[in-house]
Amino acid sequence: MSSVPPNLLMNISSSLTTLELGFTGMLGNFPAGYVVRLPNLQYLELNANHLTGSLPESNWSTSLKTLQLRDCHFTGSLPMSIGNLTQITFIDIPSNNLSGEIPASISNLVQLEHLTLEDNTFQGQIPDAFDNLSKLNHIDLSRNKLTGKLPSSIFNLTQLLYIDFSSNQLEGPFPEYATQLSKLSRLHLSDNMLNGVIPPWLLSLPFLEYLFLRNNFLAGNISEIKTSSLLHIDLSNNNLSGPIPSSIFKLEKLTTLLLSSNSLSGVVEMDTPSKLKSLIMLGLEENLLEEQLRVLDLSHNSLAGKVPRCLGNFSNNLLELNIRMNSFQGTIPEELGTNLRSFKLNGNQFGGSLPRSLLNCSKLEVLDVGNNKLHDIFPNWLETLPELQVLVLQSNSFHGLVTSGSQANNLFPKLKIFDISRNNFSGPLPTGYFKNFKAMMDVNESKKGSQPPPSTSLQQDDEMEHESLLNWRAISLGYACGIVYGGVMGYFLLHRGRYRARLVCLYC
């Protein structure tokens, strides 16, 4: 329809009870003279049309029970005469350009169950006029420009299930006591200027599932949670302090816990988050927490996508990070905890190059990036890591020469496993490195002969282009630090490049 044809609407029967014209492409002003004064009209729906102008000040059908004007282009204010619709149960007028104050006459709408005015430009205070709206179960005034305090009368409504006042400019504290919201399931008050504490009664509501209070000025401690129904908690970007209450980690249904950007303190025990069996998202960054997480093992799952930048630096105390045998993609994160000792990424789909930030991990003992899609030259800069014992680069796209980046003699001083097989390396065997692998050559006299000696030369292959002889002594290296176990023989696995030889090792 290109416009609202008066000759069509003027002939509507006065006995009409339902009029649905949503999504019809209607243009023009609100058809006040023909529609709203229909004496028996109970249901009016004009959603998603191109209607403009103001809502009528008068002539509303007093029998109207449902009014849906979603996603039109109405301007002006919500008329005071809306309070004459004493039979109405459902008002839905979001996503328009309505402004001005919400009229206090809504206090007359004693049958009202649903009120949605979100995404307009309403201003001023929310009228404290809800005492008579005992049937109200859903109210959404989000994304407006409302100011002032939360209306106290809203907290006395026993049937309320859903409150959303987010993205306004509301301020002030919660009421100290509010015990009437016993059925409340969702509370959205994010992106305001609320202050004071989160009251204990709020965390005791028996059916509360979604609690959104992010981006406010709430302060003080988080009190113990006395409800088991919570699914989503977002208290991020406030001024909360003190410890995280232990009761949070007993919420078995909780899927999202966001507490970042506060001043929370205390210790988060290593196994604490694992008690949240349904947890999908956890945000604790930018607090004063003392993490004691030592080992993070996410291996052998079906995790995919990019690795979060914060994962490698999840805790300053993190010693072991194991995400092998997943489907992670992208590049290896640059952010790595400097105390990291074991970093296992084997069996993913990482591309790009090894991050130079690994040089900051001076305690690193195990680096396993095998079976990925890394494309880089040989990372000779790793040779200065003083504690590195295991280096696995196999089954990637490393290329070029395997050469040292230094003239020093003490390169890879503790290396015991060196696996660069199934890459695209070329050139001569890195005999300069072999002479420096002291950890593979030195042996305790008391353990001589405990393992059969390897060949005195690198095992020849049909496709070998270079051969280098080394005088190896029989060795047995017991390596058990909680990461790698088993005996390691002094062989090298270098095949599938331009040269071939083999490393035989037992390690998990």
C-alpha positions as CSV (number, residue, x, y, z in Angstrom):
1,M,0.0,0.0,0.0
2,S,1.4,3.4,-1.0
3,S,-0.6,5.3,1.6
4,V,-3.5,4.8,4.0
5,P,-6.6,5.2,1.8
6,P,-9.3,6.9,3.9
7,N,-12.1,5.4,1.7
8,L,-10.9,2.0,2.8
9,L,-10.7,2.6,6.5
10,M,-13.8,4.8,6.8
11,N,-16.0,1.9,5.7
12,I,-14.7,-0.5,8.4
13,S,-17.5,-1.9,10.4
14,S,-18.0,-0.5,13.9
15,S,-18.3,-4.1,15.1
16,L,-14.6,-4.8,14.1
17,T,-12.6,-6.2,17.1
18,T,-9.3,-7.1,15.4
19,L,-7.2,-5.1,12.9
20,E,-3.8,-6.4,11.7
21,L,-2.0,-4.3,9.1
22,G,1.6,-5.0,10.1
23,F,4.3,-5.3,7.4
24,T,2.0,-4.0,4.7
25,G,4.1,-1.0,3.6
26,M,1.6,1.5,4.8
27,L,2.6,5.2,4.5
28,G,1.3,8.4,6.1
29,N,0.1,9.5,9.5
30,F,-1.5,7.4,12.1
31,P,-5.1,6.6,11.0
32,A,-6.6,8.1,14.1
33,G,-9.9,9.3,12.7
34,Y,-10.9,5.9,11.4
35,V,-9.3,3.3,13.6
36,V,-8.8,4.1,17.2
37,R,-12.3,5.3,17.8
38,L,-13.9,2.0,16.7
39,P,-16.0,1.2,19.7
40,N,-15.4,-2.5,19.7
41,L,-11.8,-2.6,18.6
42,Q,-9.7,-4.8,21.0
43,Y,-6.6,-5.7,18.9
44,L,-4.7,-3.2,16.8
45,E,-1.4,-4.2,15.1
46,L,0.4,-1.9,12.7
47,N,4.0,-3.1,13.1
48,A,6.9,-2.3,10.7
49,N,5.2,0.2,8.5
50,H,6.3,3.7,7.4
51,L,3.7,5.6,9.5
52,T,4.8,9.0,10.7
53,G,3.4,11.8,12.9
54,S,2.1,11.7,16.4
55,L,-0.1,9.3,18.2
56,P,-3.6,10.6,18.7
57,E,-4.4,12.6,21.9
58,S,-8.0,11.4,22.0
59,N,-10.6,9.1,20.5
60,W,-8.9,5.9,21.7
61,S,-11.3,3.0,21.8
62,T,-11.7,2.2,25.5
63,S,-12.2,-1.5,24.7
64,L,-8.7,-1.8,23.3
65,K,-6.7,-4.7,24.9
66,T,-3.7,-5.0,22.6
67,L,-1.8,-2.1,20.9
68,Q,1.3,-3.0,18.8
69,L,3.1,-0.2,16.9
70,R,6.6,-1.7,16.8
71,D,9.2,-0.4,14.4
72,C,7.3,2.5,12.8
73,H,8.4,6.1,12.6
74,F,6.1,7.8,15.1
75,T,7.3,11.0,16.7
76,G,6.0,13.2,19.5
77,S,5.1,12.0,23.0
78,L,3.1,9.2,24.4
79,P,-0.3,10.9,25.0
80,M,-1.7,11.3,28.5
81,S,-4.9,9.8,27.1
82,I,-3.2,6.5,27.0
83,G,-4.4,6.2,30.6
84,N,-8.0,5.9,29.4
85,L,-7.3,2.5,28.0
86,T,-8.4,0.8,31.3
87,Q,-9.0,-2.6,29.6
88,I,-5.6,-2.8,27.8
89,T,-3.3,-5.7,28.7
90,F,-0.5,-5.4,26.1
91,I,1.3,-2.2,24.9
92,D,4.2,-2.7,22.5
93,I,5.6,0.5,20.9
94,P,9.4,0.0,20.6
95,S,11.8,1.3,18.0
96,N,10.0,4.5,17.1
97,N,11.1,8.2,17.7
98,L,8.8,8.9,20.6
99,S,10.1,11.5,23.1
100,G,9.1,13.4,26.1
101,E,8.2,11.9,29.5
102,I,6.4,8.7,30.1
103,P,2.9,9.8,31.3
104,A,2.0,9.2,34.9
105,S,-1.5,8.2,33.6
106,I,-0.2,4.7,33.1
107,S,-1.1,4.2,36.7
108,N,-4.7,3.8,35.5
109,L,-3.9,0.7,33.4
110,V,-4.9,-1.8,36.0
111,Q,-5.2,-4.7,33.5
112,L,-1.8,-4.1,31.9
113,E,0.5,-7.2,31.7
114,H,3.1,-6.1,29.1
115,L,4.7,-2.7,28.5
116,T,7.4,-2.2,26.0
117,L,8.7,1.2,25.1
118,E,12.3,0.4,24.3
119,D,14.5,2.1,21.7
120,N,12.8,5.5,21.7
121,T,14.1,8.8,23.1
122,F,11.9,9.1,26.2
123,Q,13.4,11.5,28.8
124,G,12.9,12.5,32.4
125,Q,12.2,10.2,35.3
126,I,10.3,6.9,35.2
127,P,7.0,7.8,36.9
128,D,6.6,6.1,40.2
129,A,3.2,5.0,39.2
130,F,3.2,1.2,39.3
131,D,1.4,0.4,42.5
132,N,-1.9,-0.3,40.8
133,L,-0.4,-2.4,38.0
134,S,-0.6,-5.6,40.0
135,K,-0.9,-7.8,36.8
136,L,2.2,-6.4,35.1
137,N,4.7,-9.2,34.3
138,H,6.9,-7.6,31.6
139,I,8.3,-4.0,31.4
140,D,11.0,-2.9,28.9
141,L,12.0,0.8,28.9
142,S,15.6,0.1,27.7
143,R,17.6,2.3,25.2
144,N,16.0,5.6,26.0
145,K,17.3,8.7,27.8
146,L,15.5,8.2,31.1
147,T,17.1,9.8,34.3
148,G,16.5,9.8,38.0
149,K,16.1,6.9,40.4
150,L,14.6,3.5,40.0
151,P,10.8,3.8,40.8
152,S,10.3,2.2,44.2
153,S,6.8,1.0,43.2
154,I,8.2,-1.3,40.6
155,F,9.7,-3.5,43.3
156,N,6.3,-4.2,44.8
157,L,4.8,-6.0,41.8
158,T,4.4,-9.7,42.7
159,Q,3.8,-10.8,39.1
160,L,6.8,-9.3,37.4
161,L,8.9,-11.7,35.4
162,Y,11.0,-9.3,33.3
163,I,12.5,-5.9,33.9
164,D,14.7,-4.1,31.4
165,F,15.7,-0.5,32.1
166,S,19.2,-0.9,30.5
167,S,21.0,1.8,28.5
168,N,19.5,4.8,30.2
169,Q,20.9,7.3,32.6
170,L,19.3,6.0,35.8
171,E,21.2,6.6,39.1
172,G,21.0,6.0,42.8
173,P,20.9,2.8,44.8
174,F,18.6,-0.2,44.9
175,P,15.9,-0.1,47.6
176,E,17.3,-1.7,50.8
177,Y,14.4,-4.2,51.0
178,A,12.2,-5.6,48.3
179,T,10.7,-9.0,48.9
180,Q,7.7,-8.8,46.5
181,L,9.6,-9.8,43.3
182,S,9.3,-13.4,44.1
183,K,8.7,-14.4,40.4
184,L,11.3,-12.2,38.7
185,S,13.3,-14.1,36.1
186,R,15.2,-11.4,34.3
187,L,16.7,-8.1,35.5
188,H,18.5,-5.9,33.0
189,L,19.9,-2.7,34.4
190,S,23.2,-2.5,32.6
191,D,24.7,0.7,31.1
192,N,23.3,3.2,33.7
193,M,24.8,5.1,36.5
194,L,23.4,3.1,39.5
195,N,25.5,3.2,42.7
196,G,25.4,1.7,46.1
197,V,25.6,-2.0,46.8
198,I,24.0,-5.0,45.3
199,P,21.4,-5.8,48.0
200,P,21.3,-9.3,49.4
201,W,17.6,-9.7,48.6
202,L,18.4,-9.4,44.9
203,L,20.7,-12.4,45.1
204,S,18.1,-14.4,46.9
205,L,15.2,-14.2,44.4
206,P,14.1,-17.8,43.9
207,F,13.5,-17.8,40.1
208,L,16.1,-15.2,39.0
209,E,17.9,-16.6,35.9
210,Y,19.4,-13.5,34.2
211,L,21.1,-10.7,36.1
212,F,22.7,-7.9,34.0
213,L,24.2,-5.0,36.0
214,R,27.3,-4.3,33.9
215,N,28.6,-0.7,33.3
216,N,27.3,1.0,36.5
217,F,28.9,2.4,39.6
218,L,27.9,-0.4,42.0
219,A,30.4,-0.9,44.9
220,G,31.0,-3.0,48.0
221,N,31.1,-6.7,48.3
222,I,29.1,-9.3,46.4
223,S,26.9,-11.0,49.1
224,E,26.4,-14.7,49.1
225,I,24.0,-16.0,46.5
226,K,21.0,-17.8,47.9
227,T,19.3,-18.9,44.7
228,S,20.2,-21.9,42.5
229,S,18.4,-20.7,39.4
230,L,20.9,-18.3,37.9
231,L,22.0,-18.9,34.4
232,H,23.8,-15.7,33.5
233,I,25.5,-13.1,35.8
234,D,27.1,-10.0,34.4
235,L,28.5,-7.6,37.0
236,S,31.4,-6.4,34.9
237,N,32.7,-2.8,34.8
238,N,31.6,-1.7,38.3
239,N,33.4,-0.8,41.5
240,L,32.8,-4.1,43.3
241,S,35.4,-5.2,45.8
242,G,36.2,-8.0,48.2
243,P,36.3,-11.7,47.4
244,I,34.1,-13.6,45.0
245,P,31.5,-15.4,47.2
246,S,32.0,-19.1,47.2
247,S,28.3,-19.6,46.6
248,I,28.8,-18.5,43.0
249,F,30.8,-21.6,42.3
250,K,28.0,-23.8,43.4
251,L,25.6,-22.6,40.7
252,E,25.4,-25.8,38.6
253,K,23.2,-24.2,35.9
254,L,25.3,-21.1,35.4
255,T,26.5,-20.7,31.8
256,T,28.0,-17.1,31.9
257,L,29.9,-15.4,34.7
258,L,31.3,-12.0,33.9
259,L,33.0,-10.1,36.8
260,S,35.7,-8.3,34.9
261,S,36.8,-4.7,35.4
262,N,36.1,-4.4,39.1
263,S,38.3,-4.4,42.2
264,L,37.6,-7.9,43.4
265,S,40.3,-9.5,45.4
266,G,41.3,-12.7,47.1
267,V,42.3,-16.1,45.7
268,V,40.6,-18.0,43.0
269,E,41.6,-21.6,43.7
270,M,42.8,-23.7,40.8
271,D,39.9,-26.0,40.6
272,T,37.2,-23.5,41.5
273,P,35.8,-22.7,38.0
274,S,35.6,-26.4,37.2
275,K,32.8,-26.7,39.7
276,L,30.6,-24.7,37.4
277,K,29.6,-27.7,35.2
278,S,27.5,-25.7,32.7
279,L,29.8,-22.7,32.4
280,I,30.5,-21.5,28.8
281,M,31.9,-18.0,29.4
282,L,34.0,-16.8,32.3
283,G,35.4,-13.2,32.6
284,L,37.6,-12.3,35.6
285,E,40.1,-10.0,34.0
286,E,41.0,-6.6,35.3
287,N,40.6,-7.3,39.0
288,L,42.9,-7.8,41.9
289,L,42.5,-11.5,42.1
290,E,45.3,-13.7,43.1
291,E,45.0,-16.6,40.8
292,Q,46.6,-19.9,41.8
293,L,45.9,-21.7,38.5
294,R,49.0,-23.8,37.7
295,V,47.8,-26.2,35.0
296,L,45.2,-25.6,32.2
297,D,44.5,-28.7,30.2
298,L,41.9,-28.4,27.4
299,S,43.3,-31.2,25.3
300,H,41.4,-33.8,23.3
301,N,38.2,-31.8,22.9
302,S,36.4,-30.3,19.9
303,L,37.2,-26.7,20.6
304,A,37.4,-24.5,17.5
305,G,37.9,-21.0,16.3
306,K,40.7,-18.6,17.4
307,V,42.4,-18.9,20.8
308,P,41.4,-16.0,23.0
309,R,44.4,-13.6,23.4
310,C,44.2,-13.9,27.2
311,L,44.4,-17.7,27.3
312,G,48.2,-18.0,27.5
313,N,48.3,-15.2,30.1
314,F,45.3,-16.4,32.0
315,S,47.3,-16.5,35.2
316,N,50.7,-15.1,36.2
317,N,51.2,-18.5,37.9
318,L,50.3,-20.7,35.0
319,L,52.9,-23.3,34.4
320,E,51.3,-25.7,31.9
321,L,49.0,-24.9,29.0
322,N,47.8,-27.9,27.0
323,I,45.3,-27.3,24.1
324,R,46.5,-30.2,21.9
325,M,44.1,-32.2,19.7
326,N,41.5,-29.6,19.1
327,S,40.5,-27.6,16.0
328,F,41.9,-24.2,16.9
329,Q,42.7,-21.9,14.0
330,G,44.4,-18.6,13.5
331,T,47.8,-17.6,14.9
332,I,49.4,-18.6,18.2
333,P,48.7,-15.7,20.6
334,E,51.5,-13.4,21.5
335,E,50.4,-13.0,25.1
336,L,52.1,-15.7,27.1
337,G,52.7,-15.9,30.8
338,T,56.4,-15.6,31.6
339,N,56.3,-18.5,34.1
340,L,55.0,-21.0,31.5
341,R,57.0,-24.3,31.5
342,S,55.0,-26.4,29.1
343,F,53.1,-25.2,26.0
344,K,51.4,-27.9,23.9
345,L,49.5,-27.1,20.8
346,N,50.0,-30.3,18.8
347,G,47.1,-31.4,16.5
348,N,45.4,-28.1,15.7
349,Q,45.2,-25.9,12.6
350,F,47.4,-23.0,13.7
351,G,49.0,-21.0,10.9
352,G,51.4,-18.1,10.7
353,S,54.7,-18.2,12.6
354,L,55.9,-18.9,16.1
355,P,55.5,-15.8,18.3
356,R,58.7,-14.2,19.4
357,S,57.2,-13.6,22.8
358,L,58.2,-17.2,23.6
359,L,61.6,-15.7,24.4
360,N,60.1,-14.2,27.5
361,C,59.2,-17.6,28.8
362,S,62.7,-18.2,30.2
363,K,61.4,-21.2,32.2
364,L,59.9,-23.0,29.2
365,E,60.8,-26.7,29.2
366,V,58.4,-28.2,26.6
367,L,57.3,-26.6,23.3
368,D,55.2,-28.8,21.1
369,V,53.6,-27.2,18.0
370,G,53.5,-30.3,15.8
371,N,50.8,-31.2,13.4
372,N,49.6,-27.7,12.6
373,K,49.9,-25.4,9.6
374,L,52.7,-23.1,10.7
375,H,54.7,-21.5,7.9
376,D,58.0,-20.1,9.1
377,I,61.7,-20.5,8.9
378,F,63.5,-22.5,11.6
379,P,63.2,-20.6,14.9
380,N,66.8,-20.5,15.8
381,W,66.1,-17.8,18.3
382,L,64.7,-20.5,20.6
383,E,68.2,-21.8,21.1
384,T,68.8,-19.3,23.9
385,L,66.0,-20.6,26.1
386,P,68.0,-22.0,29.1
387,E,65.5,-24.7,30.2
388,L,64.1,-25.9,26.9
389,Q,64.2,-29.8,26.9
390,V,61.5,-30.7,24.3
391,L,61.1,-29.0,20.9
392,V,58.6,-30.5,18.5
393,L,58.0,-28.7,15.2
394,Q,57.0,-31.8,13.1
395,S,54.3,-31.9,10.4
396,N,54.1,-28.2,9.6
397,S,55.4,-26.0,6.8
398,F,58.7,-24.8,8.3
399,H,61.2,-24.2,5.5
400,G,64.7,-23.0,4.7
401,L,68.0,-23.9,6.4
402,V,68.3,-25.3,10.0
403,T,71.1,-23.0,11.1
404,S,72.1,-21.4,14.3
405,G,71.5,-17.7,14.9
406,S,74.5,-17.4,17.2
407,Q,78.2,-18.3,17.4
408,A,77.9,-19.3,21.0
409,N,78.7,-22.9,22.1
410,N,76.0,-23.3,24.7
411,L,73.0,-23.5,22.4
412,F,69.9,-25.5,23.4
413,P,71.8,-26.3,26.6
414,K,69.2,-28.8,28.0
415,L,67.5,-30.0,24.9
416,K,66.6,-33.7,25.0
417,I,64.0,-34.1,22.2
418,F,64.4,-32.4,18.9
419,D,61.7,-33.2,16.3
420,I,61.6,-31.2,13.0
421,S,60.3,-34.0,10.8
422,R,57.7,-33.6,8.0
423,N,58.6,-30.1,7.1
424,N,60.2,-28.4,4.1
425,F,63.7,-27.8,5.5
426,S,66.6,-27.9,3.1
427,G,70.3,-27.7,3.1
428,P,72.9,-29.7,5.1
429,L,72.1,-31.4,8.4
430,P,72.6,-29.1,11.4
431,T,75.7,-30.7,12.7
432,G,76.6,-27.5,14.5
433,Y,73.6,-28.1,16.7
434,F,74.4,-31.8,17.3
435,K,77.7,-31.0,18.9
436,N,76.0,-28.7,21.4
437,F,73.2,-31.1,22.5
438,K,75.1,-31.8,25.7
439,A,71.9,-33.0,27.5
440,M,71.6,-35.9,25.0
441,M,75.3,-36.8,25.3
442,D,76.1,-36.4,29.0
443,V,75.2,-39.5,30.9
444,N,75.5,-40.6,34.5
445,E,78.1,-43.3,34.7
446,S,75.9,-45.4,36.9
447,K,73.2,-45.6,34.1
448,K,75.5,-46.6,31.2
449,G,74.2,-49.6,29.3
450,S,70.7,-49.3,30.7
451,Q,69.4,-48.7,27.2
452,P,70.7,-50.3,24.0
453,P,73.1,-47.9,22.1
454,P,71.8,-46.2,19.0
455,S,73.5,-46.4,15.7
456,T,76.8,-44.6,15.4
457,S,75.5,-42.8,12.4
458,L,72.2,-41.3,11.4
459,Q,70.1,-43.9,9.8
460,Q,70.3,-43.7,6.1
461,D,67.1,-43.4,3.9
462,D,66.6,-44.0,0.2
463,E,65.9,-40.3,-0.3
464,M,68.7,-39.0,2.0
465,E,70.7,-36.3,0.2
466,H,73.1,-35.6,3.1
467,E,74.7,-37.9,5.6
468,S,76.5,-36.8,8.8
469,L,78.3,-39.1,11.2
470,L,78.1,-38.6,14.9
471,N,79.7,-40.5,17.7
472,W,76.8,-41.2,20.1
473,R,77.2,-42.8,23.5
474,A,74.4,-45.0,24.8
475,I,72.2,-42.8,27.1
476,S,69.1,-43.1,29.1
477,L,67.3,-39.9,30.1
478,G,64.6,-40.2,32.7
479,Y,62.4,-37.2,32.3
480,A,59.5,-36.8,34.7
481,C,58.2,-33.3,35.5
482,G,54.5,-33.9,35.2
483,I,54.6,-33.2,31.5
484,V,56.9,-35.7,29.8
485,Y,57.5,-39.2,30.9
486,G,59.6,-42.0,29.7
487,G,63.1,-42.8,28.4
488,V,64.5,-40.8,25.5
489,M,67.2,-42.1,23.2
490,G,69.6,-39.8,21.5
491,Y,68.2,-40.0,18.0
492,F,66.9,-37.2,15.8
493,L,63.8,-37.1,13.6
494,L,64.6,-35.0,10.6
495,H,63.0,-36.8,7.7
496,R,60.5,-35.5,5.1
497,G,62.7,-32.5,4.3
498,R,65.6,-32.6,2.0
499,Y,67.5,-34.8,4.5
500,R,66.4,-37.7,6.6
501,A,67.3,-39.2,9.9
502,R,65.2,-40.4,12.8
503,L,64.5,-39.5,16.4
504,V,63.2,-42.3,18.6
505,C,61.5,-41.1,21.7
506,L,58.8,-42.0,24.2
507,Y,56.9,-39.0,25.3
508,C,53.3,-38.1,25.9
